[in-house]
Each structure stands twice: as structure tokens, then as C-alpha cells.
Amino acid sequence: MVEEMVLKINQNILAARAGVEDIWYSSSIQDVADNEFCISVPTRGASPMVLKKGDLIKITLIAGVSRYEFEAKVTGLRHDNIPLYVLDPPKDYNRIQLREFVRLPIVLEINYAEEPSEGKEPVFSKGNSLDLSGGGIRLLSHKPFLENTILLLKITLPLKTGREFFEVRGRVARSWPDEDLGLFQVAVQFIEISRTLQDRIVRFIFMKMSEQRRLS
């Protein structure tokens, strides 16, 4: 069954003016009703996006393991504790699957170990990632691993609220030498990963992509 987009309060979004170059501003959904929804004033660094009634904007957001894009028309300005733009609900949207395809180049702290035989303890080595997706990770190792080797992974995500640690099992898809670094690159596919954890990883990737867009 294909999941449908649902707008939720406090959902982070990116907004850009429709029909012009994609210059994205950060915002969040502050209120949702049947015939309208409200967003905080989008900002790019210290610069706000100034909109007026009738303006059309593009919005992109992450929900579950998908990214959604749609256009919405500004119908007014509302003042609660903060100024809000009031928008028409989207009549249509594009859905882009993220779970397998969006890969974020990022260096993360990794501890990895081959899954030991029953009764033995895993021996972890420290390393770093090269990129991350909802479906797997590419890491640097001091040795190669055979295809289909099962690895135990301890990964640290640097969130704004602090570091978040999680553990997951992965299957080696392939490994190859990195001659520049004198190490081995190892592509690992997550296995038996919960939907909740996969969603957290995808949201983290979206957050980092949003930060990079604001700085570009």
C-alpha cells in the first residue's frame, strides 16, 4: 500500500519561491486544519522569506522514508506567539522514495565487529563512515571483509540535542582497497533494521541536507 502524505504540527520543511531558482529556506508547520495549514516564517540564515497573499511557494518535507514536494498558495498572515503564513492545503504532491537512494557523504564515529560465533564476544574496532543512507553505510576499515560477512555496527549521530547512539546489524555488500588512505572501503547493507530506526536515520540525513542547503 502506498503511504499518503500527512502534514503534522512541528514538522520541519524547506520552502522556496515557485517558478524561480531553488533557493531553499527553513521552516516548520505550526498548525493544520482541514482547509488550511500554517508555517513559521521561512528563514535562510538571518534572512526571512517575505511573502504576500497570492504568492505560490514550493515545499519539500520528509515523512517516513519518503520525501514529498508540492506547491501551496499563501492566503494570509496570522499572528499567534509568532507570525505565521497561512497556506492552502496541497491539491497534489510528488513522492520520492528515500530509504534506499539518498546517500549522504558524512564522517561519523563507527565501531564495527564481525558477528561472532555463539558463546563468543564480538571484538570491536574503531573507524569512520564515508557516507550514510537509510539502507546502509560505507565505512573505512583496516582490513577487507568477504561479501555477505555480517557486521555489528555501533554508530553515533551528532544531533543538535546531543549525540545519539544506535546499534544495527549489517551485511557486507563489497569491500575494496583505498590506495590513497591505505585502508579498505566497505559497503554495508543494514539488515533486520526497525522502521523506527530507519526513519530516524532518514530524518537525520534530511536535517543535514537542509543545513547544507542553507549554507550553499
ZAFI-475134 format. One record per residue: residue number from 1; residue in three letters; x, y, z of N, C-alpha, C in turn. Coordinates in pm, whole numbers, m for minus. Each point is the difference from the previous one (the first is absolute). Layout:
 num residu     nX     nY     nZ    caX    caY    caZ     cX     cY     cZ
 NUM    ala      X      Y      Z      X      Y      Z      X      Y      Z
...
END
This chain:
 num residu     nX     nY     nZ    caX    caY    caZ     cX     cY     cZ
   1    met     84   m118      0    m84    118      0     89    125      0
   2    val    m28     95    m88     79    122    m10    m41     95    111
   3    glu    100     47     79    m30     92    108    m39    137    m54
   4    glu    m87     69     72    m43    133    m39     70    104     86
   5    met     16    117    m57     62    110     75    m98     54    104
   6    val     49     19    120    m80     58    108     78    116     59
   7    leu    m61    118      3     64    117     60    m17     m6    151
   8    lys    109     24     74     m3     m9    145     61    124     63
   9    ile    m53     40    113     53    114     74    143    m31     45
  10    asn     86    101    m10    143     m6     34     84    m76   m103
  11    gln    m59    m34   m113     74    m66   m107     93    100    m69
  12    asn    127    m33    m11     96     87    m68    m21     m5   m150
  13    ile     11    115    m66    m17      7   m144    105     93    m59
  14    leu     16     m6   m132     75     98    m76    m97     66    m97
  15    ala     14    132    m18    m88     75    m88     81     84    m98
  16    ala    m51     13   m122     63     82   m103   m110     64    m83
  17    arg     32    111    m65    m99     64    m86    m22    m85   m124
  18    ala   m125    m18    m37    m32    m81   m117     38     74   m128
  19    gly     53    m75    m96     28     58   m130    131     73    m11
  20    val     82     m1    106    130     67     m5    107    m99     45
  21    glu    124     48      3    111    m86     41    m24    m57    140
  22    asp     40   m125     20    m23    m67    129     92     56    107
  23    ile    m47    102     71     69     53    116    m88    m34    120
  24    trp     46    m96     80    m86    m58    101     16     69    135
  25    tyr   m113     19     68     m7     58    133    m56   m105     96
  26    ser     43      7    125    m46    m96    100   m121     52     74
  27    ser    m93    m91     29   m121     37     72    m55   m125     68
  28    ser   m117     15     61    m68   m114     60   m150     25      0
  29    ile    m76   m107      0   m147     10      3    m44     26    143
  30    gln    m83    102     17    m43     42    134   m146    m28     28
  31    asp    m81    m18   m103   m142    m29     20    m53    m69   m125
  32    val    m93    m92     20    m59    m74   m111   m151     m7     20
  33    ala    m76     41   m102   m146     m9      2    m45    m64   m131
  34    asp   m130    m25    m11    m51    m66   m120     22     84   m125
  35    asn    m14    130     11      4     85   m120    121     92     m6
  36    glu     96    m17     92    120     84     m2    105    m59     93
  37    phe    123     47    m16    103    m31     98     92    121     11
  38    cys     71      9    112     83    117     28    145    m42     20
  39    ile     91     85    m48    142    m25     18     65    123     64
  40    ser    108    m22     73     78    113     51     66     70   m118
  41    val     38    126     18     64     75   m107    129    m71    m40
  42    pro     14    m45   m124    121    m71    m41    122     93      8
  43    thr    113    m55     41    123     79     11    114    m73    m69
  44    arg     93     79    m49    126    m50    m58    111     77     69
  45    gly     62    m63    100     91     74     86    m80    102     79
  46    ala     36    128    m10    m74    106     69   m104     66    m90
  47    ser    m14    m48   m124    m90     65    m96   m134    m72     m4
  48    pro   m111     73     24   m132    m61    m10    m50      0   m144
  49    met    m89    m92    m31    m69      1   m129   m125     86     15
  50    val     m2    112    m68   m114     91      8   m102    m39   m106
  51    leu   m121    m34     43   m105    m44    m90   m123     88     16
  52    lys    m83      1   m103   m127     73      6   m111    m91    m49
  53    lys   m121     39     28   m117    m79    m40      2    m24   m150
  54    gly    m22   m124    m39     m1    m37   m141    131    m58    m50
  55    asp    110     15     75    129    m57    m41     m7   m152      2
  56    leu     71    m62    m93      5   m145     m8    140    m46     41
  57    ile      6    m96     91    129    m51     45      6   m151    m18
  58    lys    124    m49    m12     25   m143     m3     41    m44    140
  59    ile    m46   m117     39     34    m55    132     49   m143    m18
  60    thr    104    m35     73     45   m138      5     14    m42    145
  61    leu    m38   m123     30      6    m50    137     25   m150     m3
  62    ile     47    m50    115     22   m143     18   m110    m55     89
  63    ala    m62   m110    m44    m96    m72     83     25   m149    m20
  64    gly     27    m71    109     35   m140    m13    130    m15    m74
  65    val      0    m81   m106    121    m20    m79    m15     63   m138
  66    ser    m82    103     m9    m24     66   m127     18    150     13
  67    arg     38     62   m111      1    145     m9   m117     42    m88
  68    tyr    m72    103     44   m116     49    m73     27    143    m46
  69    glu    m45     31   m121     11    135    m55   m137     43    m51
  70    phe    m37    124     30   m127     52    m48      5    152     m1
  71    glu   m100     60    m63    m13    146     m1   m120     40     83
  72    ala      8    117     61   m109     51     83     m9    151    m17
  73    lys   m122     53      7    m22    143    m18    m18     67    136
  74    val     65    116     17    m15     78    123   m136     68     m1
  75    thr    m79    m22    105   m134     61     10     m6    109    105
  76    gly    105     15     81     m3    105    100    113    m11     99
  77    leu      1     93     95     99      3    108    m75     m3    132
  78    arg     46    m83     92    m66    m14    130    102     22    109
  79    his    m41     60    110     90     23    114    m50    m80    119
  80    asp     80    m98     40    m23    m68    127    110     49     93
  81    asn     79    m88     54    118     46     74    106     51    m96
  82    ile     m4    m51   m123     93     41   m105    m82     24   m127
  83    pro     53     77    m95    m72     17   m126      0   m129    m81
  84    leu   m113    m30    m61    m15   m122    m79    m57     34   m137
  85    tyr     45    m72   m101    m63      8   m131   m108   m107     m8
  86    val   m117     41    m49   m111    m93    m18      0    m46   m147
  87    leu     m8   m132    m21      9    m56   m134   m119    m90    m31
  88    asp    m36     m5   m129    m97    m98    m45     60   m140     11
  89    pro    m80   m101     34     55   m136      1     35    m44   m141
  90    pro    100    m85    m15     41    m42   m135   m107    m85    m67
  91    lys    m21     23   m129    m94    m80    m77     67   m123    m58
  92    asp    131      6    m16     75   m112    m56    143      8     52
  93    tyr     72   m109     m8    139     m1     46     77   m110    m72
  94    asn    132     17      0     89   m104    m51     65    m71    117
  95    arg      7   m132     m9     61    m81    106    125    m66    m55
  96    ile    111     13     76    127    m57    m41     49    m93    110
  97    gln     19   m127    m34     47    m99     98    143     33     41
  98    leu     25      3    132    132     35     49     76   m118     60
  99    arg    m68   m102     39     62   m102     85    128    m55    m61
 100    glu      0    m27   m129    116    m64    m60     90     97    m77
 101    phe    m52    117    m40     68     74   m105     73    126     44
 102    val    m41     64    106     67    121     41    117    m35     90
 103    arg    119     32    m46    122    m35     74     73    129     33
 104    leu     24     21    129     62    123     48    148    m23     27
 105    pro     90     71    m70    142     m9     35     22     62    139
 106    ile     48    m78     93     18     50    136     97    m89     76
 107    val     82     61     84     94    m74     85    m63    m14    138
 108    leu    m25   m124     41    m58    m30    131     91    m97     74
 109    glu     m7      5    132     73    m97     82    m68   m136    m10
 110    ile     78   m102    m31    m53   m136    m16     84    m97     83
 111    asn    m68    m93     64     66   m118     56    m61   m121    m70
 112    tyr     84    m88    m52    m50   m112    m77     71   m129     41
 113    ala    m70   m110    m14     56   m130     35    m69   m107    m82
 114    glu     74   m104    m35    m63   m115    m64    m89    m69    102
 115    glu   m116    m45    m44    m90    m71     91     68   m130     43
 116    pro     19    m19    131     74   m118     47    m87   m125      0
 117    ser     65   m113     10    m74   m125     15    m63     m5    139
 118    glu    m98    m86     16    m76     m6    125     92    m24    119
 119    gly    m22     78    106     78    m16    122    123     88      7
 120    lys     33     68   m110    117     87     m2    m43    147     m4
 121    glu     88     86     49    m27    143      2     57     67   m125
 122    pro    m70    100    m55     53     71   m116    121     85     37
 123    val     94     14    m92    118     83     20    m15    122    m93
 124    phe    m25    116     62    m30    119    m79    127     77    m35
 125    ser     m2     59   m118    104     91    m45    m61    137    m25
 126    lys     79    105     20    m48    135    m25     23     37   m145
 127    gly    m92     77    m55     14     45   m137    m88    120    m26
 128    asn    m11     36   m126    m84    113    m41    m80    m37   m123
 129    ser   m114     66    m13    m80    m19   m120     46     96   m109
 130    leu    m39    m33   m124     20     90   m113   m134     54    m50
 131    asp   m104    m81     11   m133     48    m33   m103    m87     71
 132    leu   m126     48     m2   m107    m65     75   m130     14    m78
 133    ser    m82   m104      4   m136      8    m54    m91    m77     95
 134    gly   m129      3    m28    m93    m78     82     17   m149    m19
 135    gly     70    m39   m107     17   m142    m28    136    m56     31
 136    gly     98     89     29    132    m54     26    104    108     24
 137    ile    125    m41      7    109     91     33    127    m47    m72
 138    arg     87     95    m32    131    m33    m56    105     46    100
 139    leu     88    m89     41     94     33    106    142    m35    m43
 140    leu     94     53     76    142    m30    m19     43   m105    102
 141    ser     73   m101    m48     46   m108     86    148    m26    m25
 142    his     67    m56    101    141    m35    m16     18   m132    m74
 143    lys   m109    m71    m23      9   m126    m74   m124    m17    m87
 144    pro     10    m80   m105   m117    m25    m85    m90   m106     65
 145    phe   m125     m5    m45    m93   m102     46    m58    m73   m120
 146    leu    m22   m129     15    m61    m78   m106   m147     42    m17
 147    glu    m47     m9   m122   m141     31    m28    m89    m89     86
 148    asn   m107     59     53   m101    m65     85     46    m20    144
 149    thr    120     50     35     39      0    142    m97     86     80
 150    ile    m43    m50    115    m90     76     86     82     82     99
 151    leu    m25    132      3     68     89     92    m97     56    102
 152    leu     49     17    121    m73     73    104     53    143     m1
 153    leu    m90     97     m7     39    140    m14    m55     83    116
 154    lys     88     83     56    m40    100     99     30    136    m63
 155    ile   m105     78    m20     12    125    m77    m45    117     86
 156    thr     70    113    m13    m34    121     75    m51    106    m96
 157    leu   m121     52     27    m55    109    m79     13    131     79
 158    pro     63    102    m56     13    129     70   m125     86    m21
 159    leu    m92     m6     92   m123     79     m8     16    131     74
 160    lys    m89     95    m29      5    129     69    m23    m16    149
 161    thr    m76   m102     39    m31    m25    140    107    m83     69
 162    gly    103    m38    m73    106    m83     57     25   m122    m87
 163    arg     94    m80     40     33   m119    m77   m101   m111     26
 164    glu    m36    m69   m107    m92   m114     12     72   m124    m51
 165    phe     m4   m107     81     68   m123    m35   m102   m107    m38
 166    phe     32    m77   m101    m86   m114    m31     85   m116    m50
 167    glu    m54   m120     12     67   m121    m45    m85    m68   m104
 168    val     65    m57   m101    m72    m65   m109     88   m107    m61
 169    arg    m60   m102    m55     74   m104    m72      4     36   m148
 170    gly    109    m38    m66     12     27   m142     68   m114    m73
 171    arg    m28     m8   m131     62   m101    m85     93     68    m99
 172    val    123    m46     m9     97     59    m92    m43    m27   m143
 173    ala    m17    107    m77    m31    m14   m142    127    m16    m81
 174    arg    103     78     36    131    m15    m63    101     83     77
 175    ser    128    m28    m21    107     82     58    113      7   m102
 176    trp     74    112      5    106     22    m98    105     91     61
 177    pro    123     m8    m48    108     82     59    m13    147    m38
 178    asp     28     88     96     11    143    m23    149     32      3
 179    glu     59     11   m118    146     15     m9     48    132     58
 180    asp    m82    104     m9     40    130     53     14     m2    151
 181    leu    m88    m73     68      0     m3    146     71   m122     58
 182    gly     29    m98    m85     63   m121     51    m96    m83     83
 183    leu   m131     15    m22   m103    m74     72    m91    m70   m100
 184    phe   m112    m52     51    m97    m66    m88   m138     67     19
 185    gln    m65     24   m112   m138     46      5    m91   m121      2
 186    val   m102      6     88    m92   m112     17   m144     51    m13
 187    ala    m73    m52    m97   m140     36    m17    m85   m102     75
 188    val    m83     50     91    m77    m87     88   m149     31    m15
 189    gln    m79   m102    m17   m146     15     m6    m60    m38    134
 190    phe    m83     90     57    m65    m30    127    m96   m118    m17
 191    ile     m6    m84    101    m96   m111     m1    m76     m1    132
 192    glu   m123    m46     m7    m86    m10    119     m7    133     73
 193    ile      0    110    m74     m9    132     61   m146     37     19
 194    ser    m33     56    115   m138     37     27    m40    121    m83
 195    arg   m128     11    m28    m51    116    m75     27    128     78
 196    thr    m14     m6    133     22    119     83    144     50    m14
 197    leu     96    m92      8    140     39    m12     30     50   m141
 198    gln    m54    m66    m99     24     43   m138    m56    140    m23
 199    asp   m117     28     56    m59    134    m12     88    104     68
 200    arg     57    m34    116     88     95     70    122     33    m85
 201    ile     56   m102    m65    117     22    m85    m37     90   m118
 202    val   m114    m27    m62    m43     80   m115    m25    144     42
 203    arg    m61     21    116    m25    137     48    133     71     28
 204    phe     97    m73     55    132     59     24     63     43   m132
 205    ile    m10    m85   m102     55     33   m132    m69    126    m55
 206    phe   m131      8     14    m73    117    m48     44    126     74
 207    met     21    m12    132     44    115     79    136     50    m49
 208    lys     93    m93    m24    133     40    m47     m7     59   m141
 209    met    m84    m55    m86    m17     56   m134    m57    141      8
 210    ser    m94     21     93    m58    134     18    106     99     44
 211    glu     87    m41     93    107     88     47     94     34   m115
 212    gln     34    m98    m82     90     25   m112    m63     96   m100
 213    arg   m131    m13    m24    m67     90    m94     m1    143     53
 214    arg    m18     15    132     m2    135     57    137     68    m15
 215    leu    106    m81      4    135     55     m8     47     21   m144
 216    ser    m73    m59    m96     44      8   m140    m36    135    m62
END
